[in-house]
Amino acid sequence: MYIDVEQLREDMEEECYGAYFGGGFGGAMAERAGIKEASDEELIKMAQRRGVNLDRYSR
């Protein structure tokens, strides 16, 4: 299965922005940095731990 990791990365970063600005969760910005620097494989593992439905990103 091919996963559009760039879209996944973008969506996960946006979620962190929302958590920071909307919910005041300060750790979200640190998590965003990790998402930005993660390899494709690391990003997929992060998404799985967060419960992201990867089928949305499959092509």
URUR-V930759 format. One record per backbone hydrogen bond with DSSP energy under -0.5 kcal/mol. NH is the residue of the N-H (numbers start at 1). CO is the residue of the C=O. If there is no record, write none. Layout:
# URUR-V930759
nh->NH co->CO
nh->NH co->CO
This chain:
# URUR-V930759
nh->4 co->57
nh->5 co->3
nh->8 co->4
nh->9 co->5
nh->10 co->6
nh->11 co->7
nh->12 co->8
nh->13 co->9
nh->14 co->10
nh->15 co->11
nh->16 co->12
nh->17 co->13
nh->18 co->14
nh->19 co->15
nh->20 co->16
nh->21 co->17
nh->22 co->18
nh->23 co->18
nh->23 co->19
nh->24 co->20
nh->25 co->19
nh->26 co->24
nh->28 co->25
nh->29 co->26
nh->30 co->26
nh->31 co->27
nh->32 co->28
nh->33 co->29
nh->34 co->30
nh->35 co->31
nh->36 co->32
nh->37 co->33
nh->38 co->34
nh->43 co->39
nh->44 co->40
nh->45 co->41
nh->46 co->42
nh->47 co->43
nh->48 co->44
nh->49 co->45
nh->50 co->46
nh->51 co->47
nh->51 co->48
nh->52 co->47
nh->54 co->52
nh->56 co->53
nh->57 co->54
nh->58 co->55
nh->59 co->2
